Amino acid sequence: MADETATTTLELSASEMETVVEALRMLLATLGREDADQIHEIQALLARLAAA
């Protein structure tokens, strides 16, 4: 697993950001209960993206 403290900066256009958010939402829709850790990580990421 990657270093939890490492960060990456990525510049996205508004259209690209919408695409990333939609892709994450679609991924959430496909995950099941056994993927709880990933679900929580994606939800947290979506919350951060919404605040950006």
C-alpha positions in Angstrom: 0.0 0.0 0.0 1.2 3.5 -0.7 2.6 5.8 1.9 -0.5 7.4 3.6 1.3 10.7 4.1 2.5 11.2 0.5 0.5 13.7 -1.6 0.2 14.3 -5.3 -1.0 17.6 -6.9 -3.0 17.3 -10.1 -4.6 20.2 -11.9 -7.9 19.3 -13.5 -10.3 21.4 -15.6 -13.9 21.7 -14.4 -14.9 19.1 -16.9 -12.2 16.7 -15.9 -13.1 17.1 -12.2 -16.7 16.3 -13.1 -15.5 13.1 -14.9 -13.5 12.0 -11.9 -16.3 12.6 -9.5 -18.8 10.7 -11.7 -16.3 7.8 -12.0 -15.9 7.6 -8.3 -19.7 7.6 -7.8 -20.1 4.9 -10.4 -17.4 2.9 -8.6 -19.2 3.3 -5.3 -22.4 1.9 -6.9 -20.6 -1.3 -7.9 -18.9 -2.0 -4.5 -20.5 -4.4 -2.0 -20.4 -4.7 1.8 -17.1 -6.7 1.6 -15.5 -3.5 0.2 -16.3 -1.4 3.2 -12.7 0.0 3.5 -12.7 1.2 -0.1 -16.2 2.6 0.2 -15.2 4.8 3.2 -12.1 6.0 1.4 -14.0 6.9 -1.8 -16.7 8.7 0.3 -14.0 10.7 2.1 -12.3 11.5 -1.2 -15.6 12.7 -2.7 -16.2 14.9 0.3 -12.8 16.5 -0.2 -13.4 17.0 -3.9 -16.7 18.6 -3.1 -15.0 21.1 -0.8 -12.3 22.0 -3.3 
